[in-house]
Amino acid sequence: MTMTIRPTNVLFLCTGNTARSILAEAILRRDGAGRFLAFSAGSSPKGVVNPLALSALKRHGYPTDGLRSKSWSEFAGPDAPRMDIVITVCDNAAGESCPLWPGRPVTAHWGIPDPAAVEGAISDKERAFAEAFDAMRQRISALLALPDGTREGPELAAALARIGAVALRRGASAD
């Protein structure tokens, strides 16, 4: 008898859902295919995805089809997919009162500086998006490297916290 394991649902949250959470959704969607289903949302979505986020993803060969800026309320209702993990990627979203997620998912915070907030030359903005992409891909690679037995409960919460903390010590900082 073959046992089918349901993919782990992961929701990445940010305030505007235009850059960091979109990057995370696209990276995990492709790199975790079969093991994870990735989603993203914002507490105050702007309604559009930042074109520089889409460019960064395309530059690295990540599909961008279906990516859109959306509200976290889409994932808080009874008909929404049941989230196993909810990760905030900006300090604003981490500090907000989140909805009560059905199923009580494991939560974590992986703060990454907002590349959309960078001002100046287009090269400076592109560099900021490249750095955010690299930081997110590094963290998602660490998530994907976790043993399957670490995909729930307190062990998962501790592992997710370590992933966020290691990346922060390497130079990424919260907003």
C-alpha positions in Angstrom: 0.0 0.0 0.0 1.5 3.3 -1.1 1.0 6.2 1.3 0.6 9.7 -0.3 2.0 12.5 1.8 0.2 15.9 1.4 2.5 18.7 0.4 3.3 21.3 3.1 1.4 24.5 2.6 3.5 27.6 3.2 2.2 31.2 3.3 4.7 34.1 3.1 3.4 37.4 4.5 4.4 41.0 4.0 2.6 44.3 4.2 2.2 45.1 0.5 2.8 41.7 -1.1 4.7 43.2 -4.0 8.3 42.0 -3.6 9.7 39.8 -0.7 6.7 37.6 -0.2 6.3 37.3 -4.0 9.9 36.3 -4.4 9.5 33.7 -1.6 6.3 32.3 -3.2 7.9 31.9 -6.6 11.2 30.4 -5.3 9.4 27.8 -3.0 6.8 27.0 -5.7 9.5 25.9 -8.1 12.3 24.6 -5.8 9.9 22.8 -3.4 7.5 21.4 -6.1 6.0 18.2 -4.9 6.9 18.7 -1.3 5.6 22.2 -0.7 2.8 24.4 -2.0 3.7 28.1 -1.8 1.4 31.1 -1.3 2.0 34.8 -0.5 -0.2 37.6 0.8 -0.1 41.0 2.4 -1.9 42.8 5.3 -2.4 45.8 3.0 -1.7 44.5 -0.5 -0.9 47.1 -3.1 -2.6 45.1 -5.9 0.4 45.0 -8.2 3.7 43.0 -8.2 6.8 45.1 -8.3 8.3 44.8 -11.9 11.8 44.5 -10.4 10.7 41.4 -8.4 9.4 39.8 -11.6 12.7 40.7 -13.4 14.8 39.2 -10.6 12.8 36.0 -10.8 12.9 35.8 -14.6 16.7 36.5 -14.5 17.1 33.3 -12.4 14.7 31.2 -14.5 11.7 31.2 -12.1 8.2 31.3 -13.6 6.1 34.3 -12.7 2.8 33.1 -14.1 -0.1 33.6 -11.7 1.9 35.8 -9.2 -0.3 38.6 -7.9 -0.6 40.9 -4.9 -3.4 39.7 -2.6 -4.8 40.1 0.9 -4.1 37.7 3.6 -7.8 37.5 4.2 -7.9 35.1 1.2 -6.1 32.6 3.3 -8.0 33.1 6.6 -11.4 31.8 5.6 -12.9 28.4 6.0 -12.6 27.6 2.3 -8.9 28.6 2.1 -6.1 26.0 1.8 -5.0 24.9 5.3 -1.6 26.4 6.0 1.1 24.4 7.7 3.6 27.2 7.9 3.2 31.0 7.9 6.3 33.1 7.6 6.5 36.8 7.8 9.2 38.4 5.7 9.0 42.0 6.9 8.9 43.5 10.4 5.7 45.4 9.7 3.7 42.2 9.0 5.5 40.4 11.9 4.3 43.1 14.3 0.7 43.2 13.1 -2.2 41.2 14.5 -2.5 38.3 12.0 -5.8 36.5 11.4 -6.4 33.3 13.2 -5.2 30.8 10.7 -7.3 27.6 10.5 -5.3 24.6 11.7 -2.9 26.6 13.8 0.2 26.6 11.5 3.8 26.9 12.7 4.8 30.6 12.4 8.3 32.2 11.9 9.8 35.5 11.0 12.4 35.8 8.2 12.9 39.6 8.0 14.6 40.8 4.8 15.2 44.5 3.9 12.5 45.9 1.6 14.1 46.2 -1.9 11.1 48.3 -3.0 12.1 51.0 -0.5 15.5 51.6 -2.1 15.7 54.9 -3.8 18.2 56.2 -6.3 19.5 54.8 -9.6 17.9 51.8 -11.2 21.2 49.9 -10.7 20.8 50.4 -6.9 17.2 49.2 -7.0 18.2 46.1 -9.1 21.0 45.3 -6.6 18.5 45.5 -3.7 16.2 43.1 -5.4 19.1 40.7 -6.3 20.1 40.8 -2.6 16.6 40.1 -1.4 16.3 37.3 -3.9 19.6 35.7 -2.8 18.6 36.0 0.9 15.2 34.4 0.3 16.6 31.6 -1.9 19.2 30.9 0.8 16.5 30.6 3.5 14.3 28.5 1.3 17.2 26.2 0.4 17.7 25.7 4.2 14.0 24.9 4.6 14.1 22.4 1.8 17.2 20.7 3.4 15.3 20.0 6.6 14.7 16.3 7.2 11.1 15.2 6.5 10.6 14.5 10.2 11.2 18.2 11.0 8.2 19.3 9.0 5.8 20.0 11.9 5.5 21.0 15.6 8.1 22.4 17.9 11.0 20.9 15.9 9.8 22.8 12.8 9.3 26.0 14.7 12.8 25.9 16.1 14.3 25.0 12.7 12.5 27.9 11.0 13.7 30.3 13.7 17.3 29.1 13.2 17.0 29.6 9.5 15.9 33.2 9.9 18.5 33.9 12.6 21.4 32.5 10.5 20.5 34.7 7.5 20.2 37.7 9.8 23.7 37.2 11.2 25.1 37.1 7.7 24.1 40.6 7.0 20.5 40.6 6.1 18.5 42.8 8.5 14.9 43.4 9.1 13.1 46.5 7.8 
